[in-house]
Amino acid sequence: MANEQPILTARPRSVSGKGSARQLRRSGQLPAVVYGRGDETQSLTLDTHELTRLLSRIRAATTVIDLQVEGDDPRQVLIREIQRHPYRSDLLHVDFFHIRADEKIKVQIPVHLEGDSKGVDLGGILQQIRYELEVECLPTEIPGAFKVDVTELDIGDSIHIGEIDAGDVVIMDDAELTICTVVPPSVEEEPEVDEELEEGEEGVEAAADEAAADGETESDAADEGGE
């Protein structure tokens, strides 16, 4: 969790619609909204470059931002959604969720595996099943990530959610669910041959050989008759 709360400035926006949004983006601005805590949704305009720089140094989903809207009191917010261009990195729209420092919220926290599993050294394959966990906590207690040490995992071993040290936050996911496991290496098996099919193929081959032999006999007889 960052010690310094980042600041983002914004201006109220009165005009909406796709046309005005495109015009904003062409001028280096970005449309956004802020909602939450029973407040009416407010449309905003951000500086695209300012937001891009901010996103490059925070984890958007878990970082509390001090949103300073022109003519209004600062608000603590979380980024709830970022819309991007389908095939470019361009930002299109951002949703902010207004929070309070003394109210618990639910957020998704990433899971990072650390260390070299001894099971992998023996030929096993480390599989990560869950990459995020949902937690409930105060905004000031949001962890940056859950770091899971897999060093002692042998082939067949697993780590479950209930084994995570979450500190003061509450993990909402089922404690019995698996986070990661080391599975044995896959062994390619030779395809099974259907015995009946094999016998049938042998019968066809035998019939073909017999027919060929009969053809040769008839041919010899014809040659003798011609002589």
C-alpha positions as CSV (number, residue, x, y, z in Angstrom):
1,M,0.0,0.0,0.0
2,A,1.4,3.4,-1.0
3,N,2.3,5.8,1.8
4,E,1.5,8.9,-0.2
5,Q,-2.1,9.3,-1.6
6,P,-2.0,10.3,-5.2
7,I,-3.9,13.4,-6.3
8,L,-5.9,13.9,-9.5
9,T,-7.6,17.1,-10.7
10,A,-10.8,17.3,-12.7
11,R,-13.4,19.8,-13.8
12,P,-17.2,19.4,-13.9
13,R,-18.7,18.5,-17.3
14,S,-22.1,19.7,-18.3
15,V,-22.2,18.4,-21.9
16,S,-22.5,14.7,-22.6
17,G,-22.9,12.4,-25.6
18,K,-20.6,10.6,-28.0
19,G,-19.9,13.7,-30.1
20,S,-18.8,15.9,-27.2
21,A,-16.7,13.0,-25.8
22,R,-14.8,12.6,-29.1
23,Q,-14.2,16.3,-29.2
24,L,-12.8,16.2,-25.6
25,R,-10.5,13.4,-26.5
26,R,-9.2,15.2,-29.6
27,S,-8.3,18.2,-27.3
28,G,-6.3,16.0,-24.8
29,Q,-9.1,15.7,-22.3
30,L,-11.0,12.6,-21.1
31,P,-14.6,12.2,-20.0
32,A,-15.2,10.6,-16.6
33,V,-17.9,10.2,-14.0
34,V,-17.8,9.9,-10.2
35,Y,-20.6,8.2,-8.1
36,G,-21.1,6.4,-4.8
37,R,-22.2,6.9,-1.2
38,G,-25.7,7.8,-2.5
39,D,-24.4,10.9,-4.3
40,E,-25.8,11.8,-7.7
41,T,-23.5,10.7,-10.6
42,Q,-21.3,13.7,-11.6
43,S,-19.8,14.0,-15.1
44,L,-16.2,15.2,-15.2
45,T,-13.4,16.1,-17.5
46,L,-9.8,15.0,-16.8
47,D,-6.4,15.8,-18.4
48,T,-5.5,12.6,-20.3
49,H,-1.8,13.1,-19.9
50,E,-2.1,13.6,-16.1
51,L,-4.2,10.5,-15.7
52,T,-1.9,8.4,-17.9
53,R,1.1,9.4,-15.8
54,L,-0.8,8.5,-12.6
55,L,-1.8,5.1,-14.0
56,S,1.8,4.3,-14.8
57,R,2.7,4.4,-11.1
58,I,-0.3,2.9,-9.3
59,R,-2.5,-0.2,-9.3
60,A,-5.7,1.4,-10.5
61,A,-8.1,-1.0,-8.8
62,T,-6.7,-0.8,-5.3
63,T,-5.2,2.7,-5.0
64,V,-7.2,5.4,-3.2
65,I,-7.0,8.7,-5.1
66,D,-7.6,12.2,-3.8
67,L,-9.9,13.5,-6.5
68,Q,-9.9,17.3,-6.6
69,V,-12.8,18.6,-8.6
70,E,-12.7,22.3,-9.5
71,G,-15.2,24.2,-7.2
72,D,-15.8,21.2,-5.0
73,D,-14.4,19.6,-1.9
74,P,-11.7,16.8,-2.4
75,R,-13.1,13.3,-2.5
76,Q,-11.4,10.0,-1.9
77,V,-12.1,7.6,-4.8
78,L,-11.2,4.3,-6.3
79,I,-11.1,3.7,-10.0
80,R,-14.0,1.3,-10.8
81,E,-13.6,1.0,-14.6
82,I,-11.3,2.2,-17.3
83,Q,-12.5,2.0,-20.9
84,R,-9.8,1.8,-23.6
85,H,-9.9,1.7,-27.4
86,P,-10.4,-1.9,-28.7
87,Y,-7.0,-2.1,-30.4
88,R,-5.1,0.9,-29.3
89,S,-3.9,1.9,-25.8
90,D,-6.0,5.1,-26.0
91,L,-8.1,5.9,-22.9
92,L,-11.8,6.5,-23.6
93,H,-13.6,6.9,-20.3
94,V,-13.0,6.4,-16.5
95,D,-15.5,5.7,-13.7
96,F,-14.6,6.7,-10.1
97,F,-16.2,5.4,-7.0
98,H,-16.6,7.8,-4.0
99,I,-15.5,6.2,-0.7
100,R,-15.2,7.1,3.0
101,A,-12.1,6.4,5.0
102,D,-14.1,4.9,7.9
103,E,-16.3,2.6,5.7
104,K,-15.2,-0.8,4.6
105,I,-15.2,-1.6,0.9
106,K,-14.8,-4.7,-1.2
107,V,-11.9,-4.8,-3.7
108,Q,-10.0,-7.4,-5.8
109,I,-6.4,-8.0,-4.7
110,P,-3.9,-9.7,-7.0
111,V,-2.1,-12.9,-6.0
112,H,1.7,-13.1,-6.8
113,L,3.5,-16.4,-6.5
114,E,7.1,-16.1,-5.3
115,G,10.0,-18.6,-5.1
116,D,11.1,-21.7,-7.1
117,S,9.0,-24.7,-6.2
118,K,11.0,-27.9,-5.4
119,G,8.3,-29.8,-7.1
120,V,9.0,-28.0,-10.3
121,D,12.7,-28.8,-9.9
122,L,11.6,-32.5,-9.9
123,G,9.8,-32.1,-13.1
124,G,6.4,-31.0,-11.9
125,I,4.3,-28.1,-13.3
126,L,3.3,-25.2,-11.2
127,Q,-0.3,-24.1,-11.9
128,Q,-1.9,-20.9,-10.6
129,I,-5.6,-21.3,-10.3
130,R,-6.6,-17.9,-8.8
131,Y,-5.0,-14.6,-9.7
132,E,-7.1,-12.3,-7.6
133,L,-8.9,-12.5,-4.2
134,E,-11.8,-10.4,-3.1
135,V,-11.3,-8.7,0.3
136,E,-13.3,-6.4,2.6
137,C,-11.4,-3.7,4.4
138,L,-11.0,0.0,5.2
139,P,-9.6,2.0,2.3
140,T,-6.5,2.7,4.3
141,E,-5.9,-1.1,4.7
142,I,-6.0,-2.2,1.1
143,P,-3.1,-4.5,0.4
144,G,-1.1,-4.0,-2.8
145,A,-1.0,-7.8,-3.4
146,F,-0.9,-11.1,-1.7
147,K,2.5,-12.7,-2.0
148,V,2.5,-16.5,-1.8
149,D,5.7,-18.4,-1.2
150,V,5.7,-21.6,-3.3
151,T,9.3,-22.8,-2.4
152,E,8.2,-25.8,-0.4
153,L,5.5,-27.0,-2.8
154,D,6.3,-30.6,-3.9
155,I,4.5,-32.5,-6.6
156,G,0.9,-33.0,-5.6
157,D,1.0,-30.1,-3.0
158,S,-1.4,-27.2,-3.1
159,I,-1.9,-23.8,-1.3
160,H,-5.5,-22.8,-0.4
161,I,-7.0,-19.5,0.3
162,G,-7.3,-20.3,4.0
163,E,-3.5,-20.5,4.3
164,I,-3.1,-16.8,3.2
165,D,-2.0,-14.4,5.9
166,A,-4.4,-11.5,5.2
167,G,-3.6,-9.4,8.3
168,D,-6.4,-7.1,9.2
169,V,-8.4,-7.6,6.0
170,V,-11.1,-10.2,5.5
171,I,-10.9,-12.5,2.4
172,M,-14.4,-13.0,1.1
173,D,-13.6,-16.1,-1.1
174,D,-14.1,-19.7,0.1
175,A,-11.1,-20.7,2.3
176,E,-11.0,-24.2,0.8
177,L,-10.5,-23.0,-2.8
178,T,-7.0,-23.6,-4.3
179,I,-4.7,-20.8,-5.2
180,C,-1.9,-22.9,-6.8
181,T,-0.8,-26.5,-7.1
182,V,2.1,-28.5,-8.5
183,V,1.0,-31.3,-10.8
184,P,3.0,-34.2,-12.1
185,P,4.5,-33.8,-15.6
186,S,2.2,-35.0,-18.4
187,V,3.1,-38.3,-20.0
188,E,2.0,-38.9,-23.5
189,E,0.3,-42.3,-23.8
190,E,0.3,-44.4,-26.9
191,P,-3.1,-44.6,-28.4
192,E,-5.0,-47.8,-27.7
193,V,-5.7,-50.0,-30.7
194,D,-9.2,-51.4,-31.0
195,E,-8.6,-55.2,-31.0
196,E,-11.7,-55.9,-33.1
197,L,-10.7,-53.2,-35.6
198,E,-7.2,-54.7,-35.7
199,E,-8.6,-58.2,-36.3
200,G,-10.8,-56.8,-39.0
201,E,-7.9,-55.1,-40.7
202,E,-5.9,-58.3,-40.5
203,G,-8.9,-60.2,-42.1
204,V,-9.1,-57.6,-44.9
205,E,-5.4,-58.0,-45.5
206,A,-5.6,-61.8,-45.6
207,A,-8.5,-61.7,-48.0
208,A,-6.6,-59.3,-50.2
209,D,-3.6,-61.6,-50.2
210,E,-5.8,-64.6,-51.0
211,A,-7.5,-62.8,-53.9
212,A,-4.1,-61.8,-55.2
213,A,-2.9,-65.5,-55.0
214,D,-6.0,-66.7,-56.8
215,G,-5.4,-64.1,-59.5
216,E,-1.9,-65.3,-60.0
217,T,-3.2,-69.0,-60.3
218,E,-5.8,-68.0,-62.9
219,S,-3.2,-66.1,-64.9
220,D,-0.8,-69.1,-64.9
221,A,-3.7,-71.4,-66.1
222,A,-4.5,-69.0,-68.9
223,D,-0.9,-68.9,-70.0
224,E,-0.7,-72.7,-70.0
225,G,-3.9,-73.0,-72.0
226,G,-2.6,-70.5,-74.6
227,E,0.5,-72.6,-75.1
